[in-house]
Amino acid sequence: MKLRLYHVDAFTDRLFSGNPAGVMVLKRPLPARLMQAIAAENNMSETAFVVPGRKTFAIRWFTPETEVDLCGHATLASAHVLFEQLGHPSDRIVFRSRRSGVLTATRKGGEIVLDFPADKLRMVAAPAGLVKALGRRPKEVWRGRTDLLCLFGSQGDIERMRPDFWALAKIRARGVMVTAKGQRTDFVSRFFGPRVGVPEDPVTGSAHTTLTVFWARRLGKTKLRALQLSRRGGRLGCTLVGDRVWIAGKAKTFLVGTIELDGVGVK
């Protein structure tokens, strides 16, 4: 069996930046163990598997080690493939995730705008080992549905951070995001997910469902400009709309290839 694989750089308008994602648009679902094996072989932070339905597209996301509840950059990449490579006939795509519900992607002014559920946050004490793993003490720690948000005093704190990934992997959260007010943007962040096989994610769309809620309240505004300070870097436009977050970005196709699955026992 041969399957098409798209490699897309998401949340960027140029290649070799943003966050790489694998996208596979399938005629029918694959077994979860095979999707996990493909994602591990791709070795990108996430691979999205998309199955067209009558009016919507089922979507699932896998890191090299596990399935995740929500992934922004691989959803953006999937919408980009459907729009630019496969000729989706309208400017709106509706995805359905069994873990995160209905998600939409809309083409607007050269960008793709994702409509995701807003996270719910509560302030917590720093878990044991967090300060040592990050190498510095956050001013505040907040817990969302799956991740921790750690607030620091300046953009420089975020830029200079050199976390201990082995220690971070012991923290009970999908990932740990660190954030501060930006110098030229509303806020900056980095995202560490060694517990799910992603030591540092280049640009994390799903984390901005948490970051947008946090900074909208902190800054008293609903439209925000964000910069993720990974080596590859990524820029996002974020808007809080009730209990939803709109996340806008661009994407570029890097590679279109074929996966050979002959002999793996899947039909």
N, C-alpha and C positions, 0 to 999 in steps of 0.2 A: 504494500500500500504506500502511495506517495501523497504527502500533504504539503501544502504551501505554507511557508513561514515568512513573515514580514518582521524586519528589525527596524524599529522606528525610534528616533530621538525625540522625546516629548518635553514640553515646556521650553522650547527653544525655536528660533527661526534659522538656525544654522547647524550643520553637522558637527559632530564631535563635542557637543555640549548638551545641556539638559540631561534627561534621564533615559537611558536605553530601555526599551521594552520589546519583548517578543509578542507577536500577535498571530493567532491561528484562527481562521474562519472555517468552520467545519460544516459538513452536510448533516452530521448527526453527532451526538455526544460521544466522547471517548471515556473509557474507564478512568476513574480518578487516579489509580496507580500509574497508568500510562501518562496522563497529563503531568503528574509529579515527576516522572522519569524524564519527560521531555524538558520540563522547566529546569531540572537539575543539569541536564545536558547543555541547555542554552546558557546556563550560568549568568543570566541577567537577574536584576533584582526581582522582576516579575515577568511572567509570561501570561498573557490573557488568552482564554479559549472562548470563542464566540460561536454560537449556534443560531442561525436565523430561524424565526418563527413566522407566523402569519403577519403580525404587526409589530412584534418586538424581537429583540435579540437576547437570548440567554447569555450570561457572561460569568466566568469564574477566573480567579487569579491565583497563581502559584509562585512562590519564591523557590529558590533551589532546594528548600527543605520542607515547606509546608504550604497548605492552602490558607489564604488570608480572607478576612471578611470584606475588605474594601481596598481598592487600589486606584488612585487618581491618575497617575501618569500612564498606566497601561490601558485605562479606559479612554483617555485622550488619544493614545496611540491607536486603539481599536476604531474609534470614530474617524480618525484621520485615514485609516486604511479603507474603511467603508465609503467615505466621501471621495477620496482622491484615487484610490486604486480600483475600487469595485463599483463606482458610479451610483452610490445611493441616490435615489431620485428626489429626495426632499432635503431641506436644511436642518431637519430634526431627526434624531435617532433615539429610540427608547430602548434602554437595556433593562433586563430584569435579573437581579441577583437573588439567589435563595437566601443569602445572608444579610443583604443590605437593601432589599426591596427594589423599587423603581428608581432608575437613574437616567437622566437624559443628557444628550450632547447636542448642542445647537450651533450651527455655523453663523457667526456674526462678524462682519467687517474684517475678514481675514483671520479671525481667531475661532477657536472652538470653546464654547462655554459649557462646562459641566454643572449639572444641578444635583447636589449631593445632600444627604441629611446632615444637619448641624450636630456637632458633638455636644454632650452634656458633661460639665466639669464640676469638680469639687476640690477644694483645697485639702491637702493631706500633709502629714509629716514626711520628711524624706525617708524612704525605705533604708533599711540597713545596707550599707555598702555603696549607696549611690554617690555620696560625696567623694569617697575614695576613688570610685570608678571614673568620675568626671574630672577629678583633680582639683576641684574648687567647689565651694558651697553655693548653691543657688539661693537667691533672695526669697523665692517662693517655689513650692511644688504643687502641681495640680494633677489630678487623675481624670482621664476621660474614659470612654468605653474600653479602649484597648491599650492606650499609651499614657506615658507620663510627660507632662510639660514642665520644664524647669526654666524659671525666669532669672536672667542675669542683668547686670547693671549697664552694660554697654556692648556695642557691636564688636569692639576689640576683644571682650571676654569670649565671644562666640568664635571669632576668628582664631584666637590663640589656643583654643581648647584641644587637648590631645588625650582623649579618653582611653581607658584600659578596656578594650573590647571583651577580653576574657571575663573581667569582673562585671561588665555591663550585662553580659549574657545571663548572669545569675539573677538580675532584677526581674521580678514577676510583672512583666509588661511586654506587649508585642514589640514596642520600641520606646526610646527615650528621645524627646525633642528638647533642644535648648534654644532659647530665644531671647531677644532684647530689642529695644527700640532701634530702628535703623538710622543711619546718618543721612541717606538720600532716599530711603523708602520708609514706609510706616513701620515695618518690622523686618527683622532678619531671623534666620533659624538655621539649624542643622538637625539631622535626624539619624539616630543610631539604632540599628535593629539586629545586633549579632545573635539575639535569641532565635530569630527566624532565618538566619543565614545571610543577613545583609549588614555587614559591619557599619558602613555609612552609606545611606541612600542619597544619590545625587540631587533629586528633586522629588518631594513626597507630596503628591496631591492630597491623599487622604489625611495627612497630618494637618493640612490647612483647613479641614473641617473643625479642627480643634483650635488652631492658632487664630483663625478668623473670629471665632466666638470670643476668645480671650481678649484679643486686641481691639475688637469693636467695642467691647465694654470698657476697656482701659482707656481708649482714646476718644470715646464718644462719637464714633463715626461708623458708618456701615460699609463704605467703599474704601478698600485698602490696597496698597501696593506692597508686594512682598518679594524678598530676595532670599533664596536659599544659598548658603555660603559654602557649598561643597566645592571640590576642586573643579568639577565641570560647571557648576553653577546653574541657576535657573530663576526665571522671573515669572511671577504669577499676579494676576489681578483677581482680588477676592471681594465678594459682596455678601453680606449677611442679609438674608431675606426671610424674616420670621424664623421658622425652624429648619430652613434650608441654607446652604452655602453655595454660591455660584463661583466657580473657579475657571478663569479664562487663561488660555495659553495657545501656543502654536506647536507644530510638530513637523519633522522632516523624515522622509523614508531614506534609510541608509542601504538596506539590502532586501532583495526578494529572492527567496531560495526554495528548495524542495527538500523535505525530510523523507528519507527512505526507511520504511518500517517493515520491509520484507523480512520474514523469519522471526518476528517478535510475537507471533501468535494472536494478533489482533485483526479482526475483519470489519 
